[in-house]
């Protein structure tokens, strides 16, 4: 079942790329594997996927210990400052930097380990009270402040769009994030590139790709429904 699910997601990504005049290589699929057992991750790995996303630091570290070492791990969940030290230097990308306070802690731990950490700024584009992320109008100021931290690299933006029945309802949010990334890029801030846009999940990743996503985070579409009791 997993292989069939993955094949369907791949076909959808290809279709969205073709529709928007992009190449498949412009979009990276992140298999969101939170709460899923390592056996399921191994199956998807064996199908060729190398990018996996986790929400919780402890779960990510446990899986890192037993799964192949060439996996690129993405921290996509809310990151608490007291957990930063466990993942600095181990992740491909931290998607969920939503405050200068968190960035400063990542900087501190990166200095200790003498590594440079790639990050994304999480923007709450729909301004939902239930979601983390900085408001759109505060983003550029925060980017400027974090850009001064020499052991961080701001690679782009991330957003979690609202849960909607119709993916088209999120198109305007994806378009807004894309425009925000262009606006930031045009400021030519040192230590900031806007090459990465992490947006789109199981319900809306095709629309996100059409609007410029370079990373899509698909969990349920690959692994099936999550177990919320874990």
Buried (B, 14 or more C-beta within 10 A) or exposed (E): EBEEBBEEBBEBBBEBBEEBEBEBEEBBBBBBBBBBEBEBBEBBBEBEBBBBBBBBBEBBBEBBEEBEEEBBBBBBBBBEBEBBBBBBBBBBBBBBBBBBEBBBBBBBBBEEEEEEBBBBBBBBBBEEEEBBBBEBEEBBEBBBEBBEBEBBBBBBBBBBBBEBEEBEBBBEBBBBBBEBBEEBBEEEBEBBBBEBBBBBBBBBBBBBBBBBBBBBBBBEBBBEEBEEEE
